[in-house]
Amino acid sequence: MNPDSAQTGPKKEGVLYIVATPIGNLDDLSPRAISVISQADVIAAEDTRHTGRLLQHLGLKKTMMAIHDHNERDKAGAVVDKLVSGASIALVSDAGTPLISDPGYVLVRQARQSGVRVVPVPGPCALVAALSAAGLATDRFLFEGFLPAKRGARKAALEDLAGETATLIFYESPHRILETASAISEVMGAGRQVVLARELTKAFETFYSGSAADICDQLAADPYATKGEFVVMVEGAEASAEAHAGLDVDKFLRLLLAELPVKKVAQLGSELTGLAKNDLYQRALTIKNE
């Protein structure tokens, strides 16, 4: 029999699995995630050293390749080629769900464009875990990832969001958390409710809650406040611009200016109306100079 005429089985279908991994507690890794990781041909990891420790914990030895922010655009094509040829690949980040402030968007997009099946394997996600225990409104929320590192850009980003009525969620690093809390208090008002979640699912998991001013004090008093990653959640503005359509803001500010300095007027006005503190400050300053 001519071997060239021998029938072969159906071609293996390549699959890209998006696997959520623990954000701290290794017991949060689901049985399905373990099964997918153990059966995958390749593990595409944000940091192969970090994922190597997870594999060691599971007693697995797997072929790994690095896919991170600095090489994803260059490597995505090669990964898709493997998928098209029939490989099963599990994409994992260092912690939580891939693509959520982590690499993977470029790869997933190219895989879909190439007709590759993409399968989510859900599990831990820091923003969802934090919000579920925060006591803030969950019917609408806006995830903004990491705020800009530079002070001016961070302040501008917060100003743009000051009037948003949905609960705001950010990720923040420990060395910037004090500056970020202070900026929230300054821009959105000292009375805006804030909840911080630190070291989620780990031994020293901590929640800080209260007004923006209270949060600043709590962080300043806690010697461990600058250790561990943070999820920052901010209560949405109490009132939208439409809710103040009938309010004569200039008249309101003039009444306050008769008794208080401009800075205090802006702060109090923001707390009472939910309008952006900086906008009120600039308007109050203009009125006073008139």
C-alpha positions as CSV (number, residue, x, y, z in Angstrom):
1,M,0.0,0.0,0.0
2,N,1.3,3.4,-0.9
3,P,1.9,5.2,2.4
4,D,1.0,8.5,0.7
5,S,-2.5,7.2,0.2
6,A,-3.0,6.2,3.9
7,Q,-5.8,8.0,5.6
8,T,-4.9,10.2,8.6
9,G,-7.1,11.4,11.4
10,P,-8.6,14.9,11.5
11,K,-6.1,17.7,12.0
12,K,-5.8,18.7,15.6
13,E,-7.5,22.1,16.3
14,G,-5.3,24.7,18.0
15,V,-6.8,26.5,20.9
16,L,-5.7,29.5,22.9
17,Y,-6.8,29.3,26.5
18,I,-7.0,32.4,28.6
19,V,-6.3,31.1,32.1
20,A,-6.9,33.1,35.2
21,T,-4.4,32.3,38.0
22,P,-4.3,33.2,41.7
23,I,-3.7,36.8,42.8
24,G,-2.3,35.5,46.0
25,N,-3.8,32.4,47.5
26,L,-2.8,29.4,45.4
27,D,-6.0,27.5,46.6
28,D,-8.0,29.8,44.3
29,L,-6.7,28.1,41.2
30,S,-9.6,26.2,39.8
31,P,-9.6,22.4,38.9
32,R,-10.4,23.4,35.3
33,A,-7.4,25.8,35.2
34,I,-5.1,23.1,36.5
35,S,-6.4,20.6,33.9
36,V,-5.9,23.1,31.0
37,I,-2.4,24.0,32.2
38,S,-1.4,20.4,32.6
39,Q,-2.7,19.4,29.1
40,A,-1.5,22.5,27.2
41,D,1.4,22.1,24.7
42,V,2.9,25.4,25.7
43,I,2.4,27.9,28.5
44,A,2.6,31.5,27.3
45,A,3.6,33.4,30.5
46,E,4.0,37.0,31.4
47,D,7.1,36.0,33.5
48,T,8.3,32.5,33.0
49,R,10.1,32.6,36.4
50,H,7.0,33.5,38.2
51,T,4.9,30.9,36.3
52,G,7.6,28.4,36.9
53,R,7.0,28.6,40.6
54,L,3.2,28.0,40.0
55,L,4.1,25.0,37.9
56,Q,6.4,23.7,40.5
57,H,3.6,24.0,43.1
58,L,1.4,21.9,40.8
59,G,4.2,19.4,40.2
60,L,4.2,20.1,36.4
61,K,7.0,20.6,33.9
62,K,5.9,22.4,30.8
63,T,7.3,24.2,27.8
64,M,7.0,27.9,28.4
65,M,7.5,31.0,26.3
66,A,7.5,34.6,27.5
67,I,4.8,37.0,26.3
68,H,4.9,40.4,28.0
69,D,4.4,44.1,27.3
70,H,7.8,44.5,25.7
71,N,7.7,41.6,23.2
72,E,4.1,40.8,22.6
73,R,3.8,42.5,19.2
74,D,7.0,40.7,18.0
75,K,6.0,37.3,19.4
76,A,2.3,37.2,18.7
77,G,2.7,36.1,15.1
78,A,4.9,33.1,16.0
79,V,2.4,32.1,18.7
80,V,-0.5,32.3,16.3
81,D,1.5,30.1,13.8
82,K,1.8,27.4,16.5
83,L,-2.0,27.7,17.2
84,V,-2.9,27.4,13.5
85,S,-0.6,24.3,13.2
86,G,-2.7,22.7,16.0
87,A,-0.9,23.5,19.3
88,S,-2.9,24.2,22.4
89,I,-1.5,27.2,24.3
90,A,-2.4,28.5,27.8
91,L,-1.9,32.2,28.3
92,V,-1.3,33.2,31.9
93,S,-0.3,36.5,33.5
94,D,1.6,36.8,36.8
95,A,-1.6,37.0,38.7
96,G,-5.3,37.2,38.0
97,T,-7.0,37.3,34.6
98,P,-4.8,37.9,31.5
99,L,-5.5,41.1,29.5
100,I,-6.9,42.9,32.6
101,S,-4.1,45.5,32.9
102,D,-1.8,42.6,31.7
103,P,-0.5,41.5,28.3
104,G,-2.5,39.4,25.9
105,Y,-4.7,41.8,23.9
106,V,-2.5,41.7,20.8
107,L,-2.2,37.9,20.9
108,V,-5.9,37.3,21.4
109,R,-6.8,39.8,18.6
110,Q,-4.4,38.1,16.1
111,A,-5.6,34.7,17.1
112,R,-9.2,35.5,16.5
113,Q,-8.4,37.2,13.2
114,S,-6.6,33.9,12.1
115,G,-9.7,31.9,13.0
116,V,-8.2,30.3,16.1
117,R,-10.6,29.3,18.8
118,V,-10.0,31.4,22.0
119,V,-11.4,29.9,25.2
120,P,-11.6,31.7,28.6
121,V,-10.9,29.8,31.7
122,P,-12.3,32.2,34.3
123,G,-11.0,32.7,37.8
124,P,-9.4,35.3,40.1
125,C,-9.6,39.0,39.1
126,A,-8.4,41.6,41.6
127,L,-10.8,44.3,40.6
128,V,-13.9,42.0,40.9
129,A,-12.7,40.5,44.2
130,A,-12.1,44.0,45.7
131,L,-15.4,45.5,44.5
132,S,-17.4,42.5,45.8
133,A,-16.2,43.3,49.3
134,A,-16.0,47.1,49.2
135,G,-19.5,48.1,50.1
136,L,-19.7,50.5,47.1
137,A,-22.2,50.5,44.3
138,T,-21.7,47.6,41.9
139,D,-24.5,48.3,39.4
140,R,-22.1,50.4,37.3
141,F,-18.4,50.6,37.6
142,L,-15.6,52.0,35.4
143,F,-12.2,50.3,35.5
144,E,-9.4,52.6,34.5
145,G,-6.3,50.4,35.1
146,F,-3.3,52.3,36.4
147,L,-3.4,56.1,36.7
148,P,-0.5,58.0,35.1
149,A,2.7,57.9,37.1
150,K,3.4,61.6,36.7
151,R,1.6,64.0,39.1
152,G,0.3,66.4,36.5
153,A,-1.1,63.7,34.3
154,R,-2.6,61.8,37.2
155,K,-4.3,64.9,38.4
156,A,-5.7,65.6,34.9
157,A,-7.0,62.0,34.6
158,L,-8.8,62.4,38.0
159,E,-10.3,65.7,37.0
160,D,-11.7,64.1,33.8
161,L,-13.4,61.4,36.0
162,A,-14.5,63.6,38.9
163,G,-18.1,63.9,37.6
164,E,-18.5,60.2,36.7
165,T,-21.4,58.6,38.6
166,A,-20.2,55.0,38.3
167,T,-17.9,53.5,40.9
168,L,-14.3,54.1,39.8
169,I,-11.7,51.4,40.1
170,F,-7.9,51.8,39.7
171,Y,-4.8,49.6,40.3
172,E,-2.0,51.3,42.1
173,S,1.5,50.4,43.2
174,P,2.6,50.7,46.8
175,H,5.1,53.5,46.2
176,R,2.5,55.8,44.6
177,I,-0.5,55.0,46.8
178,L,-0.1,57.9,49.2
179,E,0.2,60.4,46.3
180,T,-2.8,58.9,44.6
181,A,-5.0,59.0,47.7
182,S,-4.0,62.7,48.3
183,A,-4.8,63.5,44.6
184,I,-8.2,61.9,44.9
185,S,-9.0,64.0,48.0
186,E,-7.8,67.2,46.3
187,V,-9.5,66.7,43.0
188,M,-12.7,64.8,43.9
189,G,-13.3,66.3,47.4
190,A,-12.2,65.2,50.8
191,G,-15.6,63.8,51.5
192,R,-15.7,61.4,48.6
193,Q,-15.9,57.8,49.8
194,V,-12.9,55.6,49.0
195,V,-12.1,52.0,49.6
196,L,-8.6,50.5,49.2
197,A,-7.9,46.8,49.0
198,R,-4.3,45.7,49.7
199,E,-2.7,42.3,49.3
200,L,-6.0,40.6,48.3
201,T,-6.3,36.9,49.3
202,K,-2.8,37.0,50.9
203,A,-2.0,36.7,54.6
204,F,-2.0,40.4,55.2
205,E,-5.1,41.3,53.2
206,T,-6.3,44.8,54.3
207,F,-9.2,47.0,53.4
208,Y,-9.2,50.8,54.2
209,S,-12.5,52.6,53.9
210,G,-13.8,56.1,54.6
211,S,-13.7,59.5,53.1
212,A,-10.8,60.5,50.9
213,A,-9.4,62.5,53.8
214,D,-9.8,59.6,56.2
215,I,-8.0,57.3,53.8
216,C,-5.0,59.6,53.6
217,D,-4.8,59.6,57.5
218,Q,-5.2,55.8,57.6
219,L,-2.4,55.3,55.1
220,A,-0.1,57.7,56.9
221,A,-0.7,55.9,60.2
222,D,-0.1,52.4,58.9
223,P,3.6,51.4,58.6
224,Y,2.7,48.6,56.2
225,A,0.6,50.8,53.9
226,T,3.3,51.1,51.3
227,K,3.7,47.3,50.9
228,G,1.7,45.2,48.5
229,E,-0.4,46.0,45.4
230,F,-3.6,48.1,45.8
231,V,-7.0,48.2,44.2
232,V,-8.4,51.7,44.6
233,M,-12.2,52.2,44.5
234,V,-13.9,55.6,44.5
235,E,-17.5,56.3,45.0
236,G,-19.2,57.7,42.0
237,A,-20.2,61.4,42.0
238,E,-23.4,61.9,43.8
239,A,-24.9,64.0,41.2
240,S,-24.4,64.4,37.4
241,A,-24.3,67.7,35.6
242,E,-28.0,67.2,34.6
243,A,-29.0,67.0,38.2
244,H,-27.6,70.5,38.7
245,A,-29.3,71.9,35.7
246,G,-31.5,74.0,37.9
247,L,-28.7,75.2,40.2
248,D,-27.3,78.6,39.7
249,V,-23.7,77.7,40.4
250,D,-22.4,81.3,40.2
251,K,-25.0,82.4,42.8
252,F,-24.2,79.5,45.0
253,L,-20.5,80.3,44.8
254,R,-21.1,84.0,45.5
255,L,-23.0,83.1,48.7
256,L,-20.1,81.0,49.9
257,L,-17.5,83.6,48.9
258,A,-19.2,86.1,51.1
259,E,-18.1,84.0,54.1
260,L,-15.2,81.8,53.0
261,P,-11.9,81.9,51.1
262,V,-11.8,80.5,47.5
263,K,-10.1,77.3,48.4
264,K,-12.6,76.5,51.1
265,V,-15.5,77.4,48.8
266,A,-14.2,75.0,46.1
267,Q,-13.8,72.2,48.7
268,L,-17.2,72.7,50.3
269,G,-18.9,73.2,47.0
270,S,-17.5,70.0,45.7
271,E,-18.6,68.0,48.7
272,L,-22.1,69.5,48.6
273,T,-22.8,69.2,44.8
274,G,-20.5,66.4,43.6
275,L,-19.1,68.8,41.0
276,A,-15.3,68.8,40.3
277,K,-13.4,70.7,42.9
278,N,-10.9,72.3,40.4
279,D,-13.7,73.5,38.2
280,L,-15.4,75.1,41.2
281,Y,-12.1,76.6,42.3
282,Q,-11.4,78.3,38.9
283,R,-15.0,79.6,38.7
284,A,-14.9,80.9,42.3
285,L,-11.6,82.6,41.6
286,T,-13.0,84.3,38.5
287,I,-16.1,85.5,40.5
288,K,-13.9,86.9,43.3
289,N,-11.6,88.8,40.9
290,E,-14.7,90.3,39.3
